[in-house]
Amino acid sequence: MVSENTLVFVYGTLKRGHPNHDVLARADGHFLMAWASAPEYEMIDLGSFPAVREGGGTAIHGEIYAVGDLEPLDQLEGYPLLYDRKRIDTPCGKAWVYIKHDAAGERVPSGDWKE
């Protein structure tokens, strides 16, 4: 469990190899592990990025990071206007995940963005 930093679970363009991964560097982010959530969500394809909403039966595949500053991530995600943050249990401890308000679009059945 990491206590000196805040944990965040990312599932889309913030993951390694994706276009917004550099935002994690601005957040002083450090990769901890790849992981899939409990099957309690639904991933929605919004074109150039995904969103997650609660209430589905899909495990969301992503990465857990320890970050020193949530502000760069909050700005990217439009928190709290477009996304909310929810703490979920992970193998590394409680982590924030961004949940989209009113996400509508094509469902990603695998829960893995751009697999």
DSSP file (Angstrom, degrees, kcal/mol; ACC not computed):
  #  RESIDUE AA STRUCTURE BP1 BP2  ACC     N-H-->O    O-->H-N    N-H-->O    O-->H-N    TCO  KAPPA ALPHA  PHI   PSI    X-CA   Y-CA   Z-CA
    1    1 A M              0   0    0      0, 0.0     2,-0.5     0, 0.0    92,-0.2   0.000 360.0 360.0 360.0 135.8    0.0    0.0    0.0
    2    2 A V        +     0   0    0     90,-1.2     5,-0.1     1,-0.1    90,-0.0  -0.869 360.0 166.5-100.4 126.2    1.3    3.4   -0.9
    3    3 A S        +     0   0    0     -2,-0.5    -1,-0.1     3,-0.1     4,-0.0   0.691  66.0  64.0-112.1 -24.6    0.6    6.1    1.7
    4    4 A E  S    S+     0   0    0      2,-0.0     2,-0.3    62,-0.0    -1,-0.1   0.670 107.3  40.9 -78.4 -14.7    2.8    9.1    0.7
    5    5 A N  S    S-     0   0    0     64,-0.0     2,-0.3     0, 0.0    63,-0.2  -0.823  86.7-106.1-125.6 165.9    1.0    9.6   -2.6
    6    6 A T  E     -A   67   0A   0     61,-2.3    61,-3.6    -2,-0.3     2,-0.3  -0.733  34.7-134.2 -87.6 140.6   -2.5    9.6   -3.9
    7    7 A L  E     -A   66   0A   0     87,-0.5    89,-2.5    -2,-0.3     2,-0.3  -0.760  22.6-176.4 -97.8 144.4   -3.5    6.6   -6.0
    8    8 A V  E     -Ab  65  96A   0     57,-2.4    57,-2.7    -2,-0.3     2,-0.6  -0.998  18.1-146.6-139.4 141.7   -5.3    6.8   -9.3
    9    9 A F  E     -A   64   0A   0     87,-3.4    89,-0.5    -2,-0.3     2,-0.3  -0.945  20.7-169.3-108.7 117.8   -6.7    4.2  -11.7
   10   10 A V  E     +A   63   0A   0     53,-2.8    53,-2.5    -2,-0.6    -2,-0.0  -0.830  16.7 172.3-111.2 148.4   -6.5    5.2  -15.3
   11   11 A Y        +     0   0    0     -2,-0.3   102,-0.6    51,-0.2    50,-0.1   0.385  61.3  25.7-135.9   0.4   -8.2    3.4  -18.2
   12   12 A G  S >  S-     0   0    0     38,-0.1     3,-1.8   100,-0.1     6,-0.1   0.052 117.1  -5.8-134.7-119.5   -7.9    5.4  -21.4
   13   13 A T  T 3  S+     0   0    0      1,-0.3     7,-1.9    37,-0.2     8,-0.3   0.549 121.5  65.2 -71.7  -6.7   -5.7    8.1  -22.9
   14   14 A L  T 3  S+     0   0    0      6,-0.2    -1,-0.3     5,-0.1    10,-0.2   0.616  80.9 103.1 -86.0 -13.8   -3.7    8.4  -19.7
   15   15 A K  S X  S-     0   0    0     -3,-1.8     3,-1.9     1,-0.2     6,-0.3  -0.222  90.9 -76.5 -67.2 159.4   -2.3    4.9  -20.0
   16   16 A R  T 3  S+     0   0    0      1,-0.3    -1,-0.2     5,-0.1    -2,-0.1  -0.270 120.2  22.1 -54.2 137.0    1.2    4.2  -21.2
   17   17 A G  T 3  S+     0   0    0      1,-0.3    -1,-0.3    -3,-0.1    -2,-0.1   0.483 101.3 111.0  83.2   2.9    1.5    4.6  -25.0
   18   18 A H  S X  S-     0   0    0     -3,-1.9     3,-1.8    -5,-0.1    -1,-0.3  -0.742  80.8-103.6-112.4 161.7   -1.5    6.8  -25.2
   19   19 A P  T 3  S+     0   0    0      0, 0.0     3,-0.3     0, 0.0    -5,-0.1   0.694 114.1  43.4 -63.0 -25.2   -1.7   10.5  -26.1
   20   20 A N  T >  S+     0   0    0     -7,-1.9     3,-1.7     1,-0.2     4,-0.5   0.257  76.6 108.2-104.3  14.3   -2.3   12.0  -22.7
   21   21 A H  T X>  +     0   0    0     -3,-1.8     3,-1.3    -8,-0.3     4,-0.7   0.816  68.9  68.7 -59.4 -29.6    0.2    9.9  -20.7
   22   22 A D  H 3> S+     0   0    0     -3,-0.3     4,-1.5     1,-0.3     3,-0.4   0.738  85.0  70.0 -63.2 -21.8    2.4   13.0  -20.3
   23   23 A V  H <> S+     0   0    0     -3,-1.7     4,-1.2     1,-0.2    -1,-0.3   0.846  92.0  59.2 -63.5 -32.7   -0.2   14.5  -18.0
   24   24 A L  H <4>S+     0   0    0     -3,-1.3     5,-3.2    -4,-0.5    -1,-0.2   0.846 100.7  54.7 -64.7 -32.8    0.8   11.8  -15.5
   25   25 A A  H ><5S+     0   0    0     -4,-0.7     3,-1.6    -3,-0.4    -1,-0.2   0.908 106.9  50.3 -65.6 -40.8    4.4   13.2  -15.5
   26   26 A R  H 3<5S+     0   0    0     -4,-1.5    -1,-0.2     1,-0.3    -2,-0.2   0.763 109.0  52.7 -66.5 -23.9    3.0   16.6  -14.7
   27   27 A A  T 3<5S-     0   0    0     -4,-1.2    41,-2.1    -5,-0.2    42,-1.6   0.320 118.7-114.6 -89.7   7.1    1.1   15.0  -11.8
   28   28 A D  T < 5 -     0   0    0     -3,-1.6     2,-0.2    39,-0.2    -3,-0.2   0.918  55.2-180.0  56.7  45.7    4.3   13.4  -10.6
   29   29 A G      < -     0   0    0     -5,-3.2     2,-0.4    38,-0.2    38,-0.2  -0.544  20.4-166.8 -85.0 142.8    2.9   10.0  -11.5
   30   30 A H  E     -C   66   0A   0     36,-2.4    36,-2.3    -2,-0.2     2,-0.1  -0.990  24.9-120.9-130.2 122.7    4.6    6.7  -11.0
   31   31 A F  E     +C   65   0A   0     -2,-0.4    34,-0.2    34,-0.2     3,-0.1  -0.361  33.0 170.7 -62.0 133.4    3.4    3.5  -12.5
   32   32 A L  E     -     0   0A   0     32,-2.9     2,-0.3     1,-0.3    33,-0.2   0.760  55.3 -40.3-108.8 -50.0    2.6    0.8  -10.0
   33   33 A M  E     -C   64   0A   0     31,-1.2    31,-3.2     2,-0.0    -1,-0.3  -0.974  47.3-102.5-172.0 158.2    0.8   -2.0  -12.0
   34   34 A A  E     +C   63   0A   0     -2,-0.3     2,-0.3    29,-0.2    29,-0.3  -0.681  51.4 163.0 -83.5 147.9   -1.7   -3.0  -14.7
   35   35 A W  E     -C   62   0A   0     27,-2.3    27,-2.8    -2,-0.3     2,-0.4  -0.989  34.8-133.1-163.0 156.8   -5.0   -4.1  -13.2
   36   36 A A  E     -C   61   0A   0     -2,-0.3    25,-0.2    25,-0.2    23,-0.0  -0.980  27.4-130.0-120.7 135.8   -8.7   -4.8  -13.9
   37   37 A S        -     0   0    0     23,-2.4    53,-0.1    -2,-0.4     4,-0.1  -0.070  38.7 -77.2 -71.1 174.1  -11.5   -3.5  -11.7
   38   38 A A        -     0   0    0     51,-0.2     2,-2.4    21,-0.1    22,-0.4  -0.400  57.1 -97.6 -63.8 153.5  -14.3   -5.5  -10.3
   39   39 A P  S    S+     0   0    0      0, 0.0    20,-0.3     0, 0.0    -1,-0.1  -0.402  93.0 109.3 -78.7  69.3  -17.0   -6.1  -13.0
   40   40 A E        +     0   0    0     -2,-2.4    15,-1.8    18,-0.5    16,-0.6   0.199  64.5  61.9-124.9  12.3  -19.2   -3.2  -11.8
   41   41 A Y  E     -EF  54  58B   0     17,-1.7    17,-2.6    -3,-0.3     2,-0.4  -0.686  62.6-134.9-133.9 179.3  -18.8   -0.7  -14.6
   42   42 A E  E     -E   53   0B   0     11,-2.1    11,-2.5    14,-0.2     2,-0.4  -0.984  15.9-143.4-141.0 131.8  -19.3   -0.1  -18.3
   43   43 A M  E     -E   52   0B   0     65,-0.5    65,-2.9    -2,-0.4     2,-0.4  -0.824  16.2-159.8 -96.8 135.7  -16.8    1.5  -20.7
   44   44 A I  E     -EG  51 107B   0      7,-3.3     7,-2.1    -2,-0.4     2,-0.7  -0.944  14.9-132.7-118.0 133.7  -18.2    3.8  -23.4
   45   45 A D  E     +EG  50 106B   0     61,-3.4    61,-0.8    -2,-0.4     3,-0.1  -0.771  23.7 176.9 -86.0 115.4  -16.4    4.7  -26.6
   46   46 A L        -     0   0    0      3,-2.1     2,-1.0    -2,-0.7    -1,-0.1   0.057  52.8-102.6-105.8  23.3  -16.6    8.5  -27.1
   47   47 A G  S    S+     0   0    0      1,-0.2    -1,-0.1     0, 0.0    58,-0.0  -0.757 108.6  24.2  98.1 -92.7  -14.5    8.5  -30.2
   48   48 A S  S    S+     0   0    0     -2,-1.0    -1,-0.2     1,-0.1    -3,-0.0   0.466 133.4  20.0 -90.9  -0.1  -11.0    9.8  -29.3
   49   49 A F  S    S-     0   0    0    -37,-0.1    -3,-2.1   -36,-0.0     2,-0.2  -0.984  74.7-120.9-158.3 160.0  -11.3    8.7  -25.6
   50   50 A P  E     -E   45   0B   0      0, 0.0     2,-0.3     0, 0.0    -5,-0.2  -0.547  16.5-157.3 -98.9 168.4  -13.3    6.4  -23.4
   51   51 A A  E     -E   44   0B   0     -7,-2.1    -7,-3.3    -2,-0.2     2,-0.4  -0.959   8.3-142.2-136.3 157.7  -15.5    7.0  -20.4
   52   52 A V  E     -E   43   0B   0     -2,-0.3    48,-2.4    46,-0.3     2,-0.3  -0.965  15.2-174.3-121.0 139.1  -16.6    4.8  -17.6
   53   53 A R  E     -E   42   0B   0    -11,-2.5   -11,-2.1    -2,-0.4     3,-0.5  -0.942  24.7-114.0-127.6 155.2  -20.0    4.7  -16.0
   54   54 A E  E    S+E   41   0B   0     -2,-0.3   -13,-0.2   -13,-0.2     3,-0.1  -0.388  84.7  53.0 -80.8 160.7  -21.2    2.8  -13.0
   55   55 A G  S    S+     0   0    0    -15,-1.8   -14,-0.3     1,-0.3    -1,-0.2   0.487  77.6 110.2  98.9   4.1  -23.8    0.0  -13.0
   56   56 A G        -     0   0    0    -16,-0.6    -1,-0.3    -3,-0.5   -14,-0.2  -0.235  69.7-121.6 -96.4-168.6  -22.5   -2.3  -15.7
   57   57 A G  S    S+     0   0    0    -17,-0.2     2,-0.4   -16,-0.1   -17,-0.2  -0.008  72.0 110.3-122.5  27.6  -21.1   -5.8  -15.5
   58   58 A T  B     -F   41   0B   0    -17,-2.6   -17,-1.7   -20,-0.1   -18,-0.5  -0.857  62.9-132.4-111.2 138.5  -17.7   -5.2  -17.1
   59   59 A A        -     0   0    0     -2,-0.4     2,-0.5   -20,-0.3   -21,-0.1  -0.725  26.5-134.7 -80.4 134.7  -14.3   -5.2  -15.5
   60   60 A I        -     0   0    0    -22,-0.4   -23,-2.4    -2,-0.4     2,-0.4  -0.824  12.5-144.7 -96.6 126.2  -12.3   -2.1  -16.6
   61   61 A H  E     + C   0  36A   0     50,-3.1    52,-0.5    -2,-0.5   -25,-0.2  -0.767  44.0 114.2 -92.8 130.4   -8.7   -2.7  -17.7
   62   62 A G  E     - C   0  35A   0    -27,-2.8   -27,-2.3    -2,-0.4     2,-0.3  -0.795  55.7 -80.7-164.0-154.2   -6.2    0.0  -16.8
   63   63 A E  E     -AC  10  34A   0    -53,-2.5   -53,-2.8   -29,-0.3     2,-0.5  -0.976  24.9-135.5-136.6 145.0   -3.2    1.0  -14.8
   64   64 A I  E     -AC   9  33A   0    -31,-3.2   -32,-2.9    -2,-0.3   -31,-1.2  -0.875  26.0-178.2-103.4 133.1   -2.6    2.2  -11.2
   65   65 A Y  E     -AC   8  31A   0    -57,-2.7   -57,-2.4    -2,-0.5     2,-0.5  -0.952  26.7-136.3-127.7 147.3   -0.4    5.1  -10.5
   66   66 A A  E     -AC   7  30A   0    -36,-2.3   -36,-2.4    -2,-0.3     2,-0.3  -0.919  34.1-171.7 -94.3 127.9    0.8    6.9   -7.4
   67   67 A V  E     -A    6   0A   0    -61,-3.6   -61,-2.3    -2,-0.5   -39,-0.2  -0.917  29.8-154.8-124.6 150.0    0.6   10.7   -8.1
   68   68 A G  S    S+     0   0    0    -41,-2.1     2,-0.3    -2,-0.3   -40,-0.2   0.644  87.3  28.4 -91.3 -18.6    1.8   13.7   -6.1
   69   69 A D        -     0   0    0    -42,-1.6     4,-0.4   -63,-0.1    -1,-0.3  -0.933  52.3-169.6-151.0 117.5   -0.8   16.1   -7.6
   70   70 A L  S  > S+     0   0    0     -2,-0.3     4,-3.0     1,-0.2     3,-0.5   0.646  72.1  90.2 -79.4 -15.1   -4.3   15.4   -8.9
   71   71 A E  H  > S+     0   0    0      1,-0.2     4,-2.5     2,-0.2     5,-0.2   0.879  84.5  49.3 -54.9 -47.2   -4.8   18.9  -10.4
   72   72 A P  H  > S+     0   0    0      0, 0.0     4,-1.9     0, 0.0    -1,-0.2   0.882 115.4  45.6 -61.4 -34.8   -3.3   18.1  -13.9
   73   73 A L  H  > S+     0   0    0     -3,-0.5     4,-2.6    -4,-0.4    -2,-0.2   0.909 110.9  52.3 -72.1 -42.6   -5.6   15.0  -14.1
   74   74 A D  H  X>S+     0   0    0     -4,-3.0     5,-2.4     1,-0.2     4,-0.8   0.902 110.0  49.6 -59.0 -41.4   -8.6   16.9  -12.8
   75   75 A Q  H ><5S+     0   0    0     -4,-2.5     3,-0.7    -5,-0.2    -1,-0.2   0.932 111.7  47.5 -64.4 -45.8   -8.0   19.6  -15.5
   76   76 A L  H 3<5S+     0   0    0     -4,-1.9    -2,-0.2     1,-0.2    -1,-0.2   0.915 116.0  44.5 -60.8 -43.2   -7.8   17.0  -18.3
   77   77 A E  H 3<5S-     0   0    0     -4,-2.6    -1,-0.2    -5,-0.1     6,-0.2   0.510 108.1-121.6 -83.3  -4.9  -10.9   15.2  -17.1
   78   78 A G  T XX> -     0   0    0     -4,-0.8     4,-3.2    -3,-0.7     5,-0.7   0.867  43.4-146.4  67.3  34.4  -13.0   18.3  -16.6
   79   79 A Y  T 34< +     0   0    0     -5,-2.4    -1,-0.2     1,-0.3     5,-0.1  -0.640  68.8   8.4 -78.4 130.9  -13.5   17.4  -12.9
   80   80 A P  T 345S+     0   0    0      0, 0.0    -1,-0.3     0, 0.0    -2,-0.1  -0.962 129.3  50.6-102.7   7.7  -16.1   18.1  -11.4
   81   81 A L  T <45S+     0   0    0     -3,-0.6    -2,-0.2     1,-0.1    -3,-0.1   0.931 127.2  16.2 -73.4 -45.7  -18.2   19.3  -14.4
   82   82 A L  T  <5S+     0   0    0     -4,-3.2    19,-2.6     1,-0.2     2,-0.3   0.808 131.6  28.0 -97.6 -35.3  -17.7   16.4  -16.8
   83   83 A Y  E   < -D  100   0A   0     -5,-0.7     2,-0.3    17,-0.2    17,-0.2  -0.909  62.2-151.3-126.8 152.5  -16.4   13.7  -14.6
   84   84 A D  E     -D   99   0A   0     15,-3.2    15,-2.9    -2,-0.3     2,-0.4  -0.773  20.6-126.2-110.1 164.9  -16.7   12.8  -11.0
   85   85 A R  E     -D   98   0A   0     -2,-0.3     2,-0.4    13,-0.2    13,-0.2  -0.927  24.3-176.1-112.5 140.4  -14.0   10.9   -8.9
   86   86 A K  E     -D   97   0A   0     11,-2.3    11,-2.1    -2,-0.4     2,-0.5  -0.992  23.3-127.9-132.5 140.6  -14.8    7.8   -7.0
   87   87 A R  E     -D   96   0A   0     -2,-0.4     2,-0.3     9,-0.2     9,-0.2  -0.770  31.2-177.7 -89.8 131.1  -12.4    5.8   -4.7
   88   88 A I  E     -D   95   0A   0      7,-3.0     7,-2.7    -2,-0.5     2,-0.4  -0.899  31.0-103.2-125.1 155.9  -12.2    2.1   -5.5
   89   89 A D  E     +D   94   0A   0     -2,-0.3   -51,-0.2     5,-0.2     5,-0.2  -0.629  44.9 168.5 -77.8 132.6  -10.4   -0.8   -3.8
   90   90 A T  E >   -D   93   0A   0      3,-0.9     3,-1.3    -2,-0.4   -53,-0.0  -0.862  52.0-100.0-133.0 169.3   -7.3   -1.9   -5.7
   91   91 A P  T 3  S+     0   0    0      0, 0.0     3,-0.1     0, 0.0    -2,-0.0   0.711 125.2  50.8 -63.0 -18.2   -4.4   -4.2   -4.8
   92   92 A C  T 3  S-     0   0    0      1,-0.4   -90,-1.2   -91,-0.1     2,-0.3   0.491 124.9 -91.2 -95.6  -5.9   -2.3   -1.1   -4.0
   93   93 A G  E <  S- D   0  90A   0     -3,-1.3    -3,-0.9   -92,-0.2    -1,-0.4  -0.773  74.9 -17.1 122.9-171.6   -5.0    0.5   -1.8
   94   94 A K  E     - D   0  89A   0     -2,-0.3   -87,-0.5    -5,-0.2     2,-0.4  -0.513  67.8-174.7 -70.0 129.9   -7.9    2.9   -2.4
   95   95 A A  E     - D   0  88A   0     -7,-2.7    -7,-3.0    -2,-0.3   -87,-0.3  -0.953  24.5-117.7-128.9 146.8   -7.5    4.7   -5.8
   96   96 A W  E     -bD   8  87A   0    -89,-2.5   -87,-3.4    -2,-0.4     2,-0.4  -0.601  28.2-172.8 -77.5 141.7   -9.4    7.4   -7.5
   97   97 A V  E     - D   0  86A   0    -11,-2.1   -11,-2.3    -2,-0.3     2,-0.5  -0.991  24.3-122.8-131.1 142.8  -11.1    6.6  -10.8
   98   98 A Y  E     - D   0  85A   0    -89,-0.5     2,-0.5    -2,-0.4   -46,-0.3  -0.763  25.0-166.0 -90.0 124.5  -12.9    9.1  -13.0
   99   99 A I  E     - D   0  84A   0    -15,-2.9   -15,-3.2    -2,-0.5     2,-0.3  -0.940  19.3-126.0-112.9 128.4  -16.5    8.4  -13.7
  100  100 A K  E >   - D   0  83A   0    -48,-2.4     3,-0.8    -2,-0.5     2,-0.3  -0.545  16.5-125.7 -79.8 133.7  -18.3   10.3  -16.6
  101  101 A H  T 3  S-     0   0    0    -19,-2.6    -1,-0.1    -2,-0.3   -48,-0.0  -0.618  91.0  -7.8 -70.3 131.7  -21.5   12.2  -15.9
  102  102 A D  T 3  S-     0   0    0     -2,-0.3     2,-0.3     1,-0.2    -1,-0.2   0.849  84.4-170.6  50.9  45.2  -24.2   11.0  -18.3
  103  103 A A    <   +     0   0    0     -3,-0.8     2,-0.4   -51,-0.1    -1,-0.2  -0.536  10.1 171.8 -70.0 126.3  -21.9    8.9  -20.5
  104  104 A A        +     0   0    0     -2,-0.3     2,-0.3   -60,-0.1   -60,-0.1  -0.999  24.0  79.2-137.1 138.3  -23.6    7.7  -23.6
  105  105 A G  S    S-     0   0    0     -2,-0.4     2,-0.3   -59,-0.0   -59,-0.1  -0.968  80.2 -22.8 157.8-168.4  -22.2    6.0  -26.6
  106  106 A E  E     -G   45   0B   0    -61,-0.8   -61,-3.4    -2,-0.3     2,-0.1  -0.532  64.9-122.4 -74.3 131.3  -21.1    2.6  -27.9
  107  107 A R  E     -G   44   0B   0     -2,-0.3   -63,-0.2   -63,-0.2     3,-0.1  -0.460   8.6-139.1 -72.9 142.5  -20.2    0.1  -25.2
  108  108 A V    >   -     0   0    0    -65,-2.9     3,-1.4     1,-0.2   -65,-0.5  -0.875  17.2-164.1 -99.9  97.8  -16.7   -1.4  -25.1
  109  109 A P  T 3  S+     0   0    0      0, 0.0    -1,-0.2     0, 0.0   -65,-0.0   0.790  83.7  51.7 -58.3 -32.0  -17.6   -5.0  -24.2
  110  110 A S  T 3  S-     0   0    0      2,-0.2   -51,-0.1    -3,-0.1     3,-0.1   0.719  97.5-135.0 -78.3 -20.3  -14.0   -6.0  -23.2
  111  111 A G  S <  S+     0   0    0     -3,-1.4   -50,-3.1     1,-0.2     2,-0.6   0.645  71.2 116.2  71.9  14.5  -13.5   -3.0  -20.9
  112  112 A D    >   -     0   0    0    -52,-0.2     3,-1.1   -69,-0.1     2,-0.3  -0.938  64.0-136.9-122.0 108.1  -10.1   -2.6  -22.5
  113  113 A W  T 3  S-     0   0    0     -2,-0.6   -68,-0.0  -102,-0.6    -5,-0.0  -0.458  82.0 -11.4 -68.3 126.4   -9.6    0.7  -24.4
  114  114 A K  T 3         0   0    0     -2,-0.3    -1,-0.3     1,-0.2  -102,-0.0   0.872 360.0 360.0  53.2  44.6   -7.8    0.3  -27.7
  115  115 A E    <         0   0    0     -3,-1.1    -1,-0.2     0, 0.0    -2,-0.1   0.539 360.0 360.0 -61.3 360.0   -6.9   -3.3  -26.9
